[in-house]
Amino acid sequence: MTAKFLASAAALALLSGAAAAQDVKFPIGEGAFNWDSYKAFDEKYNLDGQKITVLGPWLSVDQELFQSVIAYFEAATGADVEYIGAEGFEQQVVIDAEAGSPPDVAVFPQPGLMRGMAAKGQVLPMSPEIVQWTKDNYAAGQSWVDLVTFPGSDGAANTFGFFYKVDVKSLVWYVPENFEDAGYAVPTTMEELKALTDQIVADGGTPWCIGLGSGGATGWPATDWVEDMMLRTTTPENYDKWVSNELKFNDPVVVNAIDQFGAFAKNDAYVSGGAGSVASTDFRDSPKGLFASPPQCYMHRQASFIPSFFPEGTVIGEDADFFYFPAFAEQDLGQPVLGAGTTFGLMKESDAGRAFIEFLTTPIAHEVWMNQTGFLTPHKGVNTDLYGDPTLKKMGDILLNATTFRFDGSDLMPGGVGAGVFWTGMVDYVGGKSAQDVADSIQSTWDSLQ
């Protein structure tokens, strides 16, 4: 153990970006954190006097949480990190790059923008060591590499990003008391989920609450359903081809996934209010049926953010809980997970910038944020008992059990499709149009954009 390591806690009178001087959140060497990973990194690097800027989308609470992680990098290396949170990150990073003054490191909310900037030579490839580390140490590691591997300015494929902080969308929410009263068990396969859906109807109940309403963005919740169904009915490779339109939107594989969603959403007996209410029910109001007495529905598929719209005082794990939106046992496609996440990219070459990316591979860089709030990781080397609450730990376990991870597909498609006709097409679909007609229309729009 180096003297520098022993002295780190006492020596920290650090600035994290423009923030006031702060101590590390958790005293170095104390608690169940992986301090060995910190020690090894501390012994490897001395970057005294070096400074890097990190531009990202995190503001307010998330900015403070990220800065609590940065403090450990600064303590270990002696480098100074200035984090700049930008509300209009997507515009700012492009402006800075075009002006020749990019940050050293940028935090991209999704890979699409990174892909475009990498093609212009504005993002640097990750080192082979980081790429291999990701494959070996993230659950579904190859998936995380694939998501940020695309052509550079020379046309050759490279891996340009490193994922850190992710979200899970493949969740079904329910009220444990309702399941217990009715004698229902949590399904572990899609076949069991469909059988449970039929059982609830046979018992006189309504299985699902589904709402697509979202003002000008009405329809988007259905795109998540379709994306999850794509991952459960076809290969990850086909999913990627669909997102890039190499596999056409009106291909039978995609039409089938849409109809898999429709098997739930277009059945009057399955949905609270009947199929005709799906498009008009606001997604924020949709889960309220879970909490009615008697229940207006028993299940609601939605991402990890939805508890924000549960009744005030709802305790997750007691009053409401969730389970993994399961895969078909008969399909042999593993345990796919749909989600989102932020990916770090190098915009300028520097020792400190490269070291910062390496720091993000250490368990301590994940555990510091895990132990607070709002952070999930596929890192197989962290102590999952450090998650700040049991809900996050359970979501983290879903990530660690994933065999495939894929990013929200609509977010990666051209805006006119992913945030346009895909949304409106799903409204048309639940309103009565066939999956084939809707898919043909979406593909026609995509063709017109090329």
C-alpha positions in Angstrom: 0.0 0.0 0.0 1.6 3.3 -1.1 2.0 6.3 1.1 0.1 8.2 -1.5 -2.8 5.8 -1.1 -2.8 6.0 2.6 -2.7 9.8 2.4 -5.4 10.2 -0.2 -8.3 10.9 2.1 -6.4 13.5 4.0 -5.0 15.0 0.9 -8.3 15.7 -0.8 -9.0 19.3 -1.0 -10.1 18.9 -4.6 -12.1 20.9 -7.0 -14.5 18.8 -9.2 -15.0 21.0 -12.3 -16.6 24.3 -11.3 -17.9 22.8 -8.0 -16.7 23.9 -4.7 -13.9 22.0 -3.0 -15.2 18.6 -1.9 -14.0 15.6 0.0 -14.6 12.1 -1.3 -18.0 10.8 -0.5 -16.9 7.6 1.2 -13.6 7.6 3.1 -11.0 5.7 1.2 -10.4 2.2 2.7 -13.6 2.1 4.6 -16.8 0.0 3.9 -17.4 -2.8 1.5 -16.2 -1.0 -1.6 -13.5 -2.5 -3.9 -10.7 -0.4 -2.6 -8.2 -2.8 -4.1 -9.3 -1.5 -7.6 -8.7 2.1 -6.4 -5.3 1.2 -4.9 -4.1 -0.4 -8.1 -5.2 2.6 -10.2 -3.7 5.0 -7.7 -0.3 3.1 -8.0 -0.4 3.1 -11.8 -1.0 6.8 -12.5 0.6 10.0 -11.5 -1.0 12.8 -13.6 -0.1 15.8 -11.4 -0.8 19.0 -13.3 -2.8 17.5 -16.1 -6.3 18.7 -16.7 -9.2 17.4 -18.8 -12.7 18.7 -19.5 -15.7 16.4 -19.7 -18.8 17.6 -21.4 -22.0 15.7 -20.6 -25.8 15.9 -20.3 -26.0 15.5 -16.5 -27.2 18.4 -14.5 -28.4 19.0 -11.0 -28.5 15.8 -8.9 -26.8 13.6 -11.6 -24.0 16.2 -12.0 -23.4 16.1 -8.2 -23.4 12.3 -8.3 -21.0 12.1 -11.2 -18.7 14.6 -9.6 -18.6 12.4 -6.5 -17.1 9.7 -8.8 -14.7 12.2 -10.4 -13.3 13.0 -7.0 -11.7 9.5 -6.7 -10.1 9.8 -10.1 -8.6 13.2 -9.1 -7.5 11.8 -5.7 -5.8 8.8 -7.3 -4.0 10.6 -10.2 -3.5 14.2 -9.1 -5.2 15.3 -12.4 -7.9 18.0 -12.4 -11.3 17.2 -14.1 -13.6 20.0 -15.2 -17.1 18.6 -15.7 -19.4 20.8 -17.8 -23.1 19.9 -17.8 -25.0 21.1 -20.9 -28.8 21.1 -21.1 -28.4 21.2 -24.9 -25.5 18.6 -25.0 -26.3 17.3 -28.4 -26.0 20.7 -30.0 -23.1 21.9 -27.8 -20.8 19.0 -28.5 -21.3 19.4 -32.3 -20.6 23.2 -32.1 -17.5 22.6 -30.0 -16.2 20.0 -32.3 -16.8 22.0 -35.5 -15.1 25.0 -33.9 -12.0 22.9 -33.2 -12.4 23.2 -29.4 -14.0 19.9 -28.3 -13.8 18.6 -24.7 -11.3 15.9 -23.9 -14.2 13.5 -23.1 -17.8 13.6 -24.0 -20.8 11.8 -22.4 -23.2 10.8 -25.1 -26.8 10.1 -24.1 -27.2 7.6 -26.9 -24.8 6.2 -29.6 -26.5 7.8 -32.7 -24.8 11.1 -32.4 -21.5 9.5 -31.6 -21.7 7.5 -34.8 -22.1 10.6 -36.9 -19.2 12.4 -35.2 -17.0 9.3 -35.4 -17.6 9.2 -39.2 -16.2 12.8 -39.3 -13.1 11.9 -37.3 -14.3 13.8 -34.3 -14.3 10.9 -31.9 -11.2 8.7 -31.3 -11.3 4.9 -31.1 -11.1 3.2 -27.8 -7.9 1.3 -27.1 -8.0 -2.5 -27.8 -7.5 -3.1 -24.1 -10.7 -1.2 -23.3 -12.6 -3.1 -26.0 -11.4 -6.4 -24.7 -12.1 -5.4 -21.1 -15.7 -4.6 -22.0 -16.2 -8.0 -23.7 -14.8 -9.8 -20.7 -16.2 -7.8 -17.7 -19.6 -6.5 -18.7 -22.5 -8.9 -18.8 -23.5 -9.4 -22.4 -20.1 -7.8 -23.1 -20.1 -8.2 -26.9 -23.5 -6.3 -27.0 -21.9 -3.2 -25.4 -19.1 -3.3 -27.8 -21.4 -3.8 -30.8 -23.5 -0.8 -29.9 -20.5 1.6 -30.2 -18.7 0.0 -33.1 -19.1 1.8 -36.4 -17.1 3.2 -39.3 -14.6 6.0 -38.6 -13.6 8.7 -41.0 -11.5 6.2 -43.0 -14.4 3.9 -43.4 -12.9 1.2 -41.2 -15.0 -0.1 -38.2 -13.7 0.8 -34.8 -15.1 0.8 -31.3 -15.6 4.5 -30.2 -17.4 4.4 -26.9 -17.5 3.0 -23.4 -20.8 2.6 -21.7 -21.2 3.8 -18.1 -24.6 4.2 -16.3 -27.4 2.4 -18.0 -31.2 2.0 -17.7 -33.5 -1.0 -18.1 -36.7 -1.0 -20.0 -37.7 -4.7 -20.1 -39.8 -4.6 -16.9 -43.3 -5.6 -16.0 -44.8 -3.8 -12.9 -47.4 -5.4 -10.6 -48.8 -5.2 -7.1 -47.6 -8.2 -5.1 -50.7 -8.2 -2.9 -52.9 -8.5 -5.9 -50.9 -11.5 -7.2 -50.9 -13.1 -3.7 -54.7 -12.6 -3.3 -55.4 -14.2 -6.7 -52.8 -17.0 -6.3 -50.7 -15.8 -9.3 -47.0 -16.6 -9.6 -44.5 -14.3 -11.4 -43.9 -15.7 -14.9 -40.4 -16.6 -16.0 -41.0 -17.2 -19.7 -43.1 -15.5 -22.3 -45.2 -18.7 -22.6 -46.0 -18.4 -18.8 -46.8 -14.7 -19.2 -49.3 -15.4 -21.9 -50.8 -18.2 -19.9 -51.1 -15.9 -16.9 -52.8 -13.3 -19.1 -55.4 -15.9 -20.1 -55.8 -17.1 -16.5 -56.5 -13.6 -15.3 -59.2 -13.2 -17.9 -60.7 -16.6 -17.0 -60.8 -15.5 -13.4 -62.8 -12.4 -14.4 -60.0 -9.9 -14.2 -58.2 -7.7 -16.7 -54.5 -8.5 -17.1 -53.0 -5.3 -18.6 -52.9 -1.6 -18.4 -51.5 -0.1 -21.6 -51.4 3.6 -22.5 -49.7 5.3 -25.4 -50.8 8.9 -24.8 -48.0 11.4 -24.5 -49.1 14.6 -26.2 -47.0 15.2 -29.3 -45.1 12.0 -28.7 -48.2 9.8 -28.4 -47.3 6.3 -29.5 -43.8 6.0 -28.1 -44.6 3.4 -25.4 -45.6 1.0 -28.1 -42.2 1.3 -29.8 -40.6 -0.1 -26.6 -43.1 -3.1 -26.7 -42.2 -3.8 -30.4 -38.4 -3.5 -29.7 -38.7 -5.9 -26.8 -40.7 -8.3 -29.0 -38.0 -8.0 -31.7 -35.4 -9.1 -29.2 -37.6 -12.1 -28.2 -38.6 -13.3 -31.6 -35.5 -12.8 -33.8 -31.7 -12.5 -33.4 -29.7 -9.5 -32.1 -28.2 -9.3 -35.6 -31.7 -8.8 -37.1 -32.5 -6.2 -34.5 -29.4 -4.3 -35.5 -30.3 -4.6 -39.2 -33.8 -3.4 -38.5 -32.5 -0.3 -36.7 -30.3 0.6 -39.6 -33.0 -0.4 -42.2 -30.9 -3.1 -43.7 -33.8 -5.3 -42.6 -36.8 -3.4 -43.9 -39.5 -2.2 -41.6 -42.1 -4.2 -43.5 -40.1 -7.4 -43.4 -42.1 -10.4 -42.0 -39.8 -10.5 -39.0 -40.7 -7.0 -38.0 -44.4 -7.4 -38.8 -44.5 -10.5 -36.6 -43.0 -8.4 -33.7 -45.6 -5.8 -34.1 -48.3 -8.4 -34.0 -46.8 -9.9 -30.9 -47.4 -6.5 -29.2 -50.9 -6.5 -30.7 -51.7 -9.9 -29.2 -51.7 -8.0 -25.9 -52.8 -4.5 -26.8 -55.5 -5.2 -29.4 -57.5 -7.7 -27.3 -60.4 -6.1 -25.6 -60.4 -8.7 -22.8 -56.7 -8.1 -22.1 -56.6 -4.4 -21.7 -58.2 -2.1 -19.1 -60.8 0.0 -20.9 -60.6 -2.3 -23.9 -58.3 -2.0 -26.9 -59.9 1.2 -28.0 -58.6 3.0 -24.9 -54.9 2.2 -25.5 -54.0 5.1 -27.8 -56.0 7.7 -25.7 -54.8 6.7 -22.3 -51.9 8.8 -21.1 -48.8 6.7 -20.3 -48.5 8.5 -17.0 -52.0 7.6 -16.0 -51.9 4.1 -17.4 -50.3 2.3 -14.3 -52.9 3.7 -11.9 -55.2 0.7 -12.6 -52.7 -1.5 -10.7 -53.6 0.3 -7.5 -57.4 0.4 -7.9 -59.6 -1.7 -5.6 -60.5 -4.1 -7.1 -57.6 -4.0 -9.5 -58.4 -2.6 -12.9 -55.4 -4.5 -14.2 -52.7 -6.7 -12.9 -49.6 -5.9 -15.0 -48.0 -2.9 -16.7 -44.9 -3.0 -19.0 -42.8 0.1 -18.7 -39.2 1.2 -18.0 -37.6 1.9 -14.7 -38.8 5.5 -14.5 -42.5 4.7 -14.2 -42.7 4.7 -10.3 -42.5 8.5 -10.5 -46.2 8.2 -11.7 -47.3 5.8 -9.0 -49.6 7.0 -6.2 -47.7 9.1 -3.7 -46.2 7.0 -0.9 -45.9 3.8 -3.0 -43.0 1.7 -1.7 -41.3 -0.3 -4.4 -40.8 -3.9 -3.3 -43.8 -3.7 -1.0 -46.8 -1.8 -2.6 -45.5 -2.4 -6.1 -42.8 -4.5 -7.6 -41.5 -5.6 -11.0 -40.2 -8.6 -12.9 -38.2 -9.2 -16.0 -40.3 -9.1 -19.2 -39.5 -12.7 -20.1 -38.2 -14.3 -23.2 -39.8 -17.2 -25.1 -38.4 -20.5 -23.8 -39.0 -22.1 -27.3 -37.0 -19.4 -29.1 -33.6 -20.1 -27.5 -32.6 -16.4 -27.7 -31.3 -16.2 -24.2 -32.3 -13.3 -21.8 -32.3 -10.2 -23.9 -32.7 -6.8 -22.2 -33.8 -3.5 -23.8 -32.5 -0.3 -22.3 -30.6 2.9 -22.7 -27.4 4.3 -21.3 -24.7 6.9 -21.6 -21.5 6.2 -23.5 -18.2 8.0 -23.0 -16.1 9.1 -26.1 -12.6 10.5 -26.4 -12.6 13.8 -28.4 -8.9 14.6 -27.9 -5.8 12.5 -27.4 -4.4 12.9 -23.9 -2.9 10.6 -21.3 -5.4 11.9 -18.7 -8.3 11.3 -21.0 -7.3 7.8 -21.7 -6.7 7.2 -18.0 -10.1 8.6 -17.2 -11.8 6.0 -19.5 -9.7 3.3 -17.8 -10.8 4.6 -14.4 -14.4 4.0 -15.5 -13.6 0.3 -15.8 -12.7 0.0 -12.1 -15.3 -1.3 -9.7 -14.9 1.7 -7.4 -16.0 4.1 -10.2 -19.3 2.2 -10.3 -19.7 1.4 -6.6 -19.5 5.1 -5.5 -22.5 6.0 -7.7 -24.3 2.7 -7.0 -24.2 3.3 -3.3 -26.1 6.6 -3.8 -29.0 6.6 -6.3 -30.0 6.4 -9.9 -27.2 4.2 -11.2 -27.2 0.7 -12.9 -24.2 -1.1 -14.3 -23.5 -4.4 -16.2 -20.1 -4.6 -14.5 -19.7 -8.2 -13.3 -16.9 -7.2 -10.8 -18.9 -4.8 -8.5 -20.3 -5.6 -5.1 -24.0 -5.5 -5.8 -24.8 -5.3 -2.1 -23.7 -1.7 -2.4 -26.7 -0.6 -4.4 -28.4 2.2 -2.6 -31.8 0.5 -2.5 -33.1 -3.0 -3.2 -35.0 -1.9 -6.3 -31.8 -0.8 -8.0 -30.1 -4.0 -7.0 -32.9 -6.1 -8.5 -32.7 -4.1 -11.8 -28.9 -4.5 -11.6 -29.4 -8.3 -11.4 -31.5 -8.2 -14.5 -28.6 -6.5 -16.3 -26.1 -9.0 -15.0 -28.2 -11.9 -16.1 -28.7 -10.5 -19.6 -27.2 -12.4 -22.5 -28.0 -9.6 -25.0 -28.4 -5.9 -24.4 -29.8 -3.6 -27.1 -30.4 0.1 -27.1 -33.9 1.5 -27.6 -34.2 1.1 -31.4 -36.4 4.1 -32.1 -33.8 6.4 -30.6 -31.2 5.1 -33.1 -33.5 5.5 -36.2 -33.7 8.7 -38.2 -35.9 11.2 -36.3 -38.6 11.2 -38.9 -39.0 7.5 -38.3 -38.0 6.7 -34.7 -39.6 9.9 -33.3 -42.2 10.3 -36.1 -44.0 7.6 -38.2 -43.0 4.8 -35.8 -45.0 6.6 -33.1 -48.0 7.5 -35.3 -47.9 4.1 -36.9 -48.4 2.4 -33.6 -51.4 4.6 -32.9 -52.8 3.6 -36.2 -52.1 0.0 -35.5 -53.9 -0.1 -32.1 -56.7 1.8 -33.8 -57.4 -1.0 -36.2 -54.8 -1.0 -39.1 -53.0 -4.2 -39.8 -49.3 -4.6 -38.8 -48.4 -5.1 -42.5 -50.1 -1.8 -43.6 -48.5 0.1 -40.8 -45.1 -1.4 -41.5 -45.4 -0.6 -45.3 -46.2 3.0 -44.5 -43.3 3.4 -42.1 -40.9 1.8 -44.6 -42.2 4.2 -47.3 -41.4 7.2 -45.2 -37.9 5.7 -44.4 -37.3 5.3 -48.1 -38.2 9.0 -48.7 -35.6 10.1 -46.2 -32.7 8.4 -47.9 
